[in-house]
Amino acid sequence: MHFHLLDWIIVVVYLGGTLAAGLYGKRYVSGLSDFLVAGRQLGTFIGVATLAATEIGTITFMYYAELGYKTGFASFINGLIAGVVMLFIGQTGFIIRRLRTLGLMTIPEFFQVKYSKNLRVLAGIMVATGGILNMGVFLKVEGTFLAIIAGIPLDHLKAIMTGILLLELAYTVLGGMVSIVITDFLQFIALSLGTILVTLYSIHVVGWGHMRDTVYANMGSGGFNPFTNSDYGWAYIIFQILLWMAVDTCWQTTAMRTFSTRDPETSKKVFTWTGFIYLGRGMMPMLWGIAALAMLGPKVNSLEAMPAMLTRILPIGILGLVVSGMLAATMSVNSSYLLGWSSIIAQDIIVPLRKKPLTGGSQVLLNRVANVFVSLFVLFWGIWYKLPGPTYFYLNITASIFLAGGFAAVVGGLFWRRANTLGGYCAMITGAVGAIAFFFFRVPASYAGLGSFALAGVAMVVGSLLGKRPSPQSSGKAGESPLPA
């Protein structure tokens, strides 16, 4: 065991406090709006904390560290793109301002506002499919980190995965977005402290010069220049820019934060400040991966290298604080993803297909049942599925199942009066082609992803031009929604 008594005490106290805070949130849930979008009351400070915590999990640190271990300093391009894109969206309000004005609770809901109920259902199916498959590897990756860093044999990985899931499920099912926002604030503090500590220890113990020399010895100039690195290049960089534009605006877990803010201007402020955090959330774990390469050499399992390094460099107490921060990240991301995908299943697939509408209380219950269903699938998928390559590439492509077509349809619906239902269908269907190419024909992630976005954009334009021109009502100004705010 790498953990000592002090480390265990820190972790147990933190978990107990987080669980209690999450369960406390249940008392503030009085309806569907509270459960899914926290009553639309998030201000800037809490909004930044919950958005940052939601998209920065243990799996984030693991896949970014893996990129650092495999591609050196060239991996920094990923963190740079993620941060700059979010800053751009925050400053301009691109997409998020108009979506927040519509008073939505899910992204597929927009498809019914602009296009049709049936397209909303199709979008819901594709969001749920891509999102659940995306989340399907979270538990295994996070469980691997915790097992290695605590010194627990990987034979117990399934039990660790189950324990993590039950903790998240407990307060997510009961308190929904309210509980998630409360725990996100606590987790953001622990996560920030842990990230800074690990970065400082990694550079201090391993040495910046040794890290730089190791990358050059193993990768040459490609370890520093993403344009000459075989894993990146221009196609990959363009794909990443488009992907992050779509993630920040159309990915359900991110969009739920947009929908939960008080008003569009608050959304812009939240995204602007979170953009600065995103610059660091990518680059610091990549440094950990580079430090692991310098300390352990190039022949270690790339996903396991970073936690293996941490067990060697972090002293007693600090190790417990770091694991608490990682658990904070894990619980924050997973709970938001559970709520996000279950809300899609309930609100955008089941409810629209019903002939009789459900009451608000019945919809909350339906969301809770869907939450449990998603949890069970994620657990079994994580146990069974084996990643075909770097975790980050898998996550990119599964997200693109919806995001490529969804981004084209949302942009078209918000900014182009000619956009119509046929264009939306064409975009959604062709946008999934890249995932098929990646998983079944082993097309590199950069070309599969970029191809998905390009095909979806072209299909959106061609389909809209061939289809029936929208009526004046359906092509009205963005923000004029029949849905209640």
C-alpha positions as CSV (number, residue, x, y, z in Angstrom):
1,M,0.0,0.0,0.0
2,H,1.3,3.4,-0.9
3,F,-1.3,5.1,1.3
4,H,-0.6,5.8,5.0
5,L,-3.1,6.4,7.8
6,L,-3.0,10.2,7.3
7,D,-3.7,9.8,3.6
8,W,-6.7,7.5,4.2
9,I,-8.1,10.0,6.9
10,I,-7.9,12.9,4.4
11,V,-9.7,10.9,1.7
12,V,-12.4,9.5,3.9
13,V,-13.2,12.9,5.5
14,Y,-13.4,14.5,2.1
15,L,-15.7,11.8,0.6
16,G,-18.0,12.0,3.7
17,G,-18.2,15.8,3.4
18,T,-18.9,15.7,-0.3
19,L,-21.6,13.1,0.0
20,A,-23.3,15.0,2.8
21,A,-23.2,18.3,0.8
22,G,-24.6,16.5,-2.2
23,L,-27.5,15.0,-0.3
24,Y,-28.2,18.3,1.3
25,G,-29.0,19.7,-2.2
26,K,-32.1,17.5,-2.4
27,R,-34.1,19.9,-0.2
28,Y,-33.9,22.6,-2.9
29,V,-35.3,20.4,-5.7
30,S,-39.0,21.3,-6.1
31,G,-39.5,20.7,-9.9
32,L,-37.9,19.8,-13.2
33,S,-36.2,23.1,-13.7
34,D,-34.4,22.8,-10.3
35,F,-33.4,19.2,-11.1
36,L,-32.0,19.8,-14.5
37,V,-30.8,23.5,-14.6
38,A,-30.6,24.5,-10.9
39,G,-33.6,26.9,-11.4
40,R,-31.5,29.0,-13.8
41,Q,-29.9,30.9,-10.9
42,L,-26.2,30.4,-11.4
43,G,-24.1,33.5,-11.1
44,T,-20.6,34.1,-12.5
45,F,-18.5,32.8,-9.6
46,I,-20.4,29.6,-9.0
47,G,-20.9,29.1,-12.7
48,V,-17.1,29.2,-13.3
49,A,-16.5,26.7,-10.5
50,T,-19.2,24.2,-11.7
51,L,-18.2,24.5,-15.4
52,A,-14.5,24.0,-14.7
53,A,-15.1,21.1,-12.3
54,T,-17.6,19.4,-14.7
55,E,-15.1,19.2,-17.5
56,I,-11.9,18.5,-15.5
57,G,-12.0,15.0,-14.1
58,T,-9.5,12.3,-13.2
59,I,-10.0,11.0,-16.7
60,T,-9.0,14.5,-18.0
61,F,-5.7,14.3,-16.1
62,M,-5.2,10.7,-17.2
63,Y,-5.7,11.3,-21.0
64,Y,-3.8,14.6,-21.0
65,A,-0.9,13.0,-19.1
66,E,-1.0,10.1,-21.5
67,L,-0.6,12.6,-24.4
68,G,2.3,14.2,-22.6
69,Y,4.0,10.8,-22.1
70,K,3.5,9.8,-25.8
71,T,3.9,13.1,-27.6
72,G,5.9,15.4,-25.3
73,F,5.6,19.1,-25.3
74,A,3.8,19.0,-28.7
75,S,0.8,17.8,-26.7
76,F,0.4,21.4,-25.4
77,I,-1.4,22.3,-28.6
78,N,-4.5,20.4,-27.2
79,G,-4.6,22.6,-24.0
80,L,-4.0,25.7,-26.0
81,I,-6.8,25.1,-28.4
82,A,-9.3,24.2,-25.6
83,G,-8.5,27.4,-23.7
84,V,-8.4,29.8,-26.6
85,V,-11.7,28.5,-28.1
86,M,-13.5,28.9,-24.8
87,L,-12.2,32.4,-24.4
88,F,-13.4,33.2,-27.9
89,I,-16.9,31.9,-27.1
90,G,-17.0,33.8,-23.8
91,Q,-15.9,37.0,-25.3
92,T,-18.2,36.9,-28.4
93,G,-21.2,34.9,-26.9
94,F,-21.1,32.8,-30.1
95,I,-24.0,30.4,-30.0
96,I,-24.3,30.4,-26.1
97,R,-26.0,33.8,-26.0
98,R,-28.7,32.8,-28.4
99,L,-29.2,29.3,-26.8
100,R,-29.5,30.8,-23.3
101,T,-32.1,33.3,-24.6
102,L,-34.3,30.3,-25.8
103,G,-34.8,29.0,-22.3
104,L,-33.9,25.4,-23.1
105,M,-32.9,22.6,-20.8
106,T,-31.3,20.2,-23.4
107,I,-29.6,20.7,-26.7
108,P,-32.0,18.4,-28.6
109,E,-34.8,20.6,-27.4
110,F,-33.5,23.2,-29.9
111,F,-34.1,20.8,-32.7
112,Q,-37.8,20.8,-32.0
113,V,-37.9,24.6,-31.7
114,K,-36.2,25.1,-35.1
115,Y,-36.9,21.9,-37.0
116,S,-39.3,19.1,-35.9
117,K,-40.2,16.8,-33.0
118,N,-38.9,13.7,-34.9
119,L,-35.5,15.3,-35.5
120,R,-35.4,16.1,-31.8
121,V,-35.8,12.4,-31.0
122,L,-33.1,11.5,-33.5
123,A,-30.8,14.1,-32.1
124,G,-31.5,12.7,-28.6
125,I,-30.7,9.2,-29.6
126,M,-27.4,10.3,-31.1
127,V,-26.5,12.5,-28.2
128,A,-27.2,9.7,-25.8
129,T,-25.3,7.1,-27.8
130,G,-22.2,9.3,-28.2
131,G,-22.3,10.6,-24.7
132,I,-22.8,7.2,-23.0
133,L,-20.1,5.6,-25.1
134,N,-17.9,8.5,-24.3
135,M,-18.5,8.1,-20.6
136,G,-18.2,4.3,-20.8
137,V,-14.4,4.3,-20.3
138,F,-14.4,6.8,-17.4
139,L,-14.7,4.4,-14.5
140,K,-12.0,2.0,-15.8
141,V,-9.5,4.9,-16.4
142,E,-10.4,6.6,-13.0
143,G,-10.3,3.3,-11.1
144,T,-6.9,2.4,-12.6
145,F,-5.5,5.8,-11.3
146,L,-6.9,5.3,-7.8
147,A,-5.7,1.6,-7.6
148,I,-2.2,2.4,-8.7
149,I,-1.7,5.5,-6.6
150,A,-3.2,3.9,-3.5
151,G,-1.3,0.6,-4.0
152,I,-4.4,-1.5,-4.4
153,P,-4.0,-4.5,-6.8
154,L,-5.7,-4.0,-10.1
155,D,-7.6,-7.3,-9.4
156,H,-9.9,-5.1,-7.3
157,L,-10.5,-2.6,-10.2
158,K,-14.2,-3.7,-10.6
159,A,-14.9,-3.1,-6.9
160,I,-13.3,0.3,-7.1
161,M,-15.3,1.3,-10.2
162,T,-18.5,0.2,-8.5
163,G,-17.7,2.2,-5.3
164,I,-17.0,5.3,-7.3
165,L,-20.3,5.0,-9.2
166,L,-22.4,4.4,-6.2
167,L,-21.1,7.5,-4.5
168,E,-21.8,9.7,-7.5
169,L,-25.2,8.1,-8.1
170,A,-26.4,8.7,-4.6
171,Y,-26.6,12.5,-4.7
172,T,-27.0,12.9,-8.4
173,V,-30.3,10.9,-8.5
174,L,-31.7,12.7,-5.5
175,G,-30.5,16.3,-5.9
176,G,-29.9,16.6,-9.6
177,M,-28.1,19.8,-10.8
178,V,-28.5,21.5,-7.4
179,S,-26.5,18.8,-5.7
180,I,-24.0,18.8,-8.5
181,V,-23.4,22.6,-8.3
182,I,-22.9,22.4,-4.5
183,T,-20.4,19.6,-4.7
184,D,-18.7,21.1,-7.8
185,F,-17.8,24.2,-5.7
186,L,-16.1,22.0,-3.0
187,Q,-14.5,19.8,-5.7
188,F,-13.1,22.8,-7.6
189,I,-11.2,24.0,-4.6
190,A,-9.7,20.5,-3.9
191,L,-9.0,20.0,-7.5
192,S,-7.2,23.3,-7.9
193,L,-5.0,22.6,-4.9
194,G,-4.1,19.1,-6.0
195,T,-3.3,20.2,-9.6
196,I,-0.9,22.9,-8.4
197,L,0.8,20.6,-5.9
198,V,1.4,17.8,-8.4
199,T,2.8,20.2,-11.0
200,L,5.3,21.7,-8.5
201,Y,6.4,18.3,-7.2
202,S,6.8,16.8,-10.7
203,I,9.0,19.6,-11.9
204,H,11.0,19.9,-8.7
205,V,11.7,16.1,-8.3
206,V,12.3,15.2,-12.0
207,G,13.8,18.5,-13.2
208,W,12.9,20.7,-16.1
209,G,16.1,20.1,-18.0
210,H,15.8,16.3,-17.6
211,M,12.2,16.4,-18.9
212,R,13.2,18.5,-22.0
213,D,16.2,16.3,-22.8
214,T,14.2,13.1,-22.5
215,V,11.5,14.3,-24.9
216,Y,14.1,15.3,-27.5
217,A,16.0,12.0,-27.1
218,N,12.8,9.9,-27.6
219,M,10.8,12.1,-30.1
220,G,13.2,14.5,-31.7
221,S,11.7,17.8,-32.9
222,G,8.3,16.1,-33.1
223,G,8.2,16.2,-29.3
224,F,8.1,20.0,-29.4
225,N,6.4,20.9,-32.8
226,P,2.8,19.6,-33.2
227,F,3.0,20.5,-37.0
228,T,5.7,17.9,-37.5
229,N,4.4,15.3,-35.0
230,S,2.9,12.3,-36.7
231,D,0.0,12.2,-34.2
232,Y,-1.0,15.8,-34.9
233,G,-0.5,18.0,-38.0
234,W,-2.9,20.4,-39.7
235,A,-5.8,18.1,-40.1
236,Y,-5.8,17.3,-36.4
237,I,-5.5,20.9,-35.3
238,I,-8.4,22.0,-37.5
239,F,-10.4,19.1,-36.1
240,Q,-9.6,20.1,-32.5
241,I,-10.7,23.7,-33.1
242,L,-14.1,22.5,-34.6
243,L,-14.5,19.9,-31.9
244,W,-14.0,22.3,-29.0
245,M,-16.3,24.9,-30.6
246,A,-18.9,22.1,-30.6
247,V,-18.1,20.8,-27.1
248,D,-18.3,24.3,-25.5
249,T,-21.7,25.1,-27.1
250,C,-23.5,21.8,-27.9
251,W,-22.1,19.1,-25.6
252,Q,-25.0,18.5,-23.1
253,T,-23.0,18.7,-19.9
254,T,-21.4,22.0,-20.9
255,A,-24.7,23.4,-22.3
256,M,-26.5,22.6,-19.0
257,R,-24.2,25.2,-17.4
258,T,-25.2,27.7,-20.1
259,F,-28.9,27.0,-19.5
260,S,-28.4,27.2,-15.7
261,T,-27.0,30.8,-15.7
262,R,-29.2,33.8,-14.8
263,D,-29.0,35.4,-18.2
264,P,-26.9,35.4,-21.5
265,E,-24.4,37.9,-20.2
266,T,-23.7,35.8,-17.2
267,S,-23.0,32.8,-19.5
268,K,-20.5,34.9,-21.4
269,K,-18.6,35.8,-18.2
270,V,-18.6,32.2,-17.1
271,F,-17.1,31.0,-20.3
272,T,-14.5,33.8,-20.4
273,W,-13.1,33.1,-17.0
274,T,-13.3,29.3,-17.4
275,G,-11.2,29.7,-20.6
276,F,-8.2,30.8,-18.6
277,I,-8.6,27.7,-16.4
278,Y,-8.8,25.5,-19.5
279,L,-5.4,26.7,-20.5
280,G,-3.9,25.3,-17.4
281,R,-6.1,22.2,-17.0
282,G,-4.5,20.7,-20.2
283,M,-0.9,21.8,-19.9
284,M,-0.2,20.9,-16.3
285,P,-1.2,17.2,-16.6
286,M,0.7,17.0,-19.8
287,L,3.8,18.1,-17.8
288,W,3.0,15.2,-15.4
289,G,3.1,12.8,-18.3
290,I,6.4,14.2,-19.6
291,A,7.9,13.9,-16.0
292,A,6.7,10.3,-15.9
293,L,8.5,9.6,-19.2
294,A,11.7,11.2,-17.8
295,M,11.5,9.2,-14.6
296,L,10.2,5.8,-15.8
297,G,11.3,5.6,-19.4
298,P,9.4,5.0,-22.6
299,K,8.4,1.3,-22.1
300,V,5.8,1.8,-19.3
301,N,2.1,1.5,-20.1
302,S,1.3,5.0,-21.3
303,L,-2.0,5.3,-19.3
304,E,-0.5,4.0,-16.1
305,A,2.8,5.9,-16.2
306,M,1.6,9.2,-14.5
307,P,0.0,7.6,-11.4
308,A,3.0,5.3,-11.1
309,M,5.2,8.4,-11.0
310,L,3.1,10.1,-8.4
311,T,3.5,7.2,-6.0
312,R,7.2,7.8,-6.1
313,I,7.4,11.6,-5.7
314,L,4.5,12.6,-3.4
315,P,5.1,12.5,0.4
316,I,2.6,11.3,3.0
317,G,-0.4,13.7,3.4
318,I,0.3,15.3,0.1
319,L,-0.6,12.0,-1.6
320,G,-3.9,12.0,0.3
321,L,-4.7,15.6,-0.7
322,V,-3.9,14.8,-4.4
323,V,-6.2,11.7,-4.3
324,S,-8.9,13.8,-2.7
325,G,-8.6,16.3,-5.5
326,M,-8.7,13.5,-8.1
327,L,-11.8,12.0,-6.5
328,A,-13.3,15.5,-6.5
329,A,-12.7,15.7,-10.2
330,T,-14.0,12.2,-10.8
331,M,-17.3,12.7,-8.9
332,S,-17.8,16.1,-10.4
333,V,-17.5,15.0,-14.0
334,N,-19.3,11.7,-13.7
335,S,-22.3,13.1,-11.8
336,S,-22.7,15.8,-14.5
337,Y,-22.4,13.3,-17.2
338,L,-24.9,10.9,-15.6
339,L,-27.4,13.8,-15.3
340,G,-26.7,15.0,-18.8
341,W,-27.3,11.7,-20.6
342,S,-30.2,10.6,-18.4
343,S,-31.9,14.0,-19.1
344,I,-31.5,13.4,-22.8
345,I,-33.1,9.9,-22.6
346,A,-36.0,11.2,-20.5
347,Q,-36.6,14.6,-22.0
348,D,-35.7,14.2,-25.7
349,I,-36.5,10.5,-26.4
350,I,-39.2,9.2,-24.1
351,V,-41.2,12.4,-23.3
352,P,-41.6,13.5,-27.0
353,L,-42.8,10.0,-28.0
354,R,-45.5,9.9,-25.4
355,K,-49.0,10.8,-26.5
356,K,-50.0,12.0,-23.0
357,P,-47.7,14.6,-21.3
358,L,-46.1,13.9,-18.0
359,T,-46.4,16.0,-14.9
360,G,-43.3,17.8,-13.6
361,G,-42.9,15.3,-10.7
362,S,-43.3,12.3,-13.1
363,Q,-40.6,13.8,-15.3
364,V,-38.2,14.1,-12.4
365,L,-38.9,10.5,-11.5
366,L,-38.3,9.5,-15.1
367,N,-34.9,11.3,-15.1
368,R,-33.9,9.5,-12.0
369,V,-34.7,6.1,-13.4
370,A,-32.8,7.0,-16.6
371,N,-29.9,8.0,-14.4
372,V,-29.7,4.5,-12.9
373,F,-30.0,2.9,-16.3
374,V,-27.1,5.0,-17.7
375,S,-25.0,4.1,-14.6
376,L,-25.4,0.4,-15.1
377,F,-24.5,0.6,-18.7
378,V,-21.4,2.7,-18.0
379,L,-20.3,0.2,-15.4
380,F,-20.6,-2.9,-17.6
381,W,-19.1,-1.1,-20.7
382,G,-16.1,0.0,-18.6
383,I,-15.5,-3.6,-17.5
384,W,-15.9,-5.1,-21.0
385,Y,-14.5,-2.6,-23.5
386,K,-10.8,-2.3,-24.4
387,L,-9.6,1.0,-25.8
388,P,-8.2,0.9,-29.4
389,G,-5.6,3.5,-28.8
390,P,-5.0,6.7,-26.7
391,T,-8.0,7.5,-24.5
392,Y,-8.2,11.1,-25.8
393,F,-8.7,10.0,-29.4
394,Y,-11.5,7.6,-28.4
395,L,-13.3,10.4,-26.4
396,N,-13.0,12.7,-29.4
397,I,-14.5,10.3,-31.9
398,T,-17.4,9.1,-29.6
399,A,-18.3,12.8,-28.9
400,S,-18.3,13.5,-32.6
401,I,-21.1,10.9,-33.2
402,F,-23.4,13.8,-32.2
403,L,-21.2,16.9,-32.2
404,A,-20.3,17.0,-35.8
405,G,-23.9,16.9,-37.1
406,G,-25.3,18.7,-34.1
407,F,-22.9,21.6,-34.3
408,A,-23.8,22.1,-38.0
409,A,-27.5,21.9,-37.3
410,V,-27.4,24.3,-34.4
411,V,-25.2,26.9,-36.2
412,G,-27.5,26.6,-39.2
413,G,-30.6,26.9,-37.1
414,L,-29.4,29.9,-35.2
415,F,-27.8,31.9,-38.0
416,W,-29.3,30.8,-41.4
417,R,-32.9,31.4,-42.2
418,R,-32.8,28.8,-45.0
419,A,-31.9,26.0,-42.6
420,N,-34.6,23.4,-42.6
421,T,-35.5,19.9,-41.3
422,L,-34.0,18.0,-44.3
423,G,-30.8,19.8,-43.7
424,G,-30.8,18.9,-40.1
425,Y,-31.4,15.2,-40.9
426,C,-28.6,15.2,-43.5
427,A,-26.2,16.8,-41.0
428,M,-27.0,14.5,-38.2
429,I,-26.6,11.3,-40.3
430,T,-23.4,12.3,-42.2
431,G,-21.8,13.6,-39.0
432,A,-21.7,10.1,-37.6
433,V,-19.6,8.8,-40.6
434,G,-16.3,9.6,-39.0
435,A,-17.0,7.4,-36.0
436,I,-17.8,4.5,-38.3
437,A,-14.5,5.1,-40.2
438,F,-12.5,5.3,-36.9
439,F,-13.9,2.2,-35.2
440,F,-14.5,-0.1,-38.1
441,F,-11.9,0.9,-40.7
442,R,-9.2,2.3,-38.4
443,V,-9.0,5.7,-40.1
444,P,-6.8,8.0,-38.0
445,A,-8.8,10.2,-35.5
446,S,-7.7,13.4,-37.1
447,Y,-9.0,12.5,-40.5
448,A,-12.1,10.7,-39.2
449,G,-13.0,13.7,-37.0
450,L,-12.3,16.4,-39.5
451,G,-14.2,14.5,-42.2
452,S,-17.2,14.2,-39.9
453,F,-17.4,18.0,-39.4
454,A,-16.8,18.7,-43.1
455,L,-19.4,16.2,-44.3
456,A,-22.0,17.5,-41.7
457,G,-21.5,21.1,-42.8
458,V,-21.8,20.3,-46.5
459,A,-24.8,18.1,-45.9
460,M,-26.5,20.8,-43.8
461,V,-26.2,23.3,-46.7
462,V,-27.1,20.9,-49.5
463,G,-30.1,19.4,-47.6
464,S,-31.5,22.8,-46.7
465,L,-31.2,24.0,-50.2
466,L,-33.0,20.9,-51.5
467,G,-35.6,20.8,-48.8
468,K,-38.7,22.9,-48.3
469,R,-38.1,26.5,-47.4
470,P,-39.0,27.1,-43.7
471,S,-42.1,29.0,-42.9
472,P,-41.6,32.5,-41.5
473,Q,-42.6,31.3,-38.0
474,S,-40.0,28.5,-37.8
475,S,-37.3,30.7,-39.3
476,G,-37.9,33.7,-37.0
477,K,-35.2,35.4,-35.0
478,A,-33.2,33.3,-32.6
479,G,-34.6,33.8,-29.2
480,E,-38.3,33.8,-30.3
481,S,-39.1,30.4,-28.8
482,P,-42.5,28.8,-28.1
483,L,-40.9,27.2,-25.0
484,P,-41.3,28.9,-21.6
485,A,-38.2,30.5,-20.1
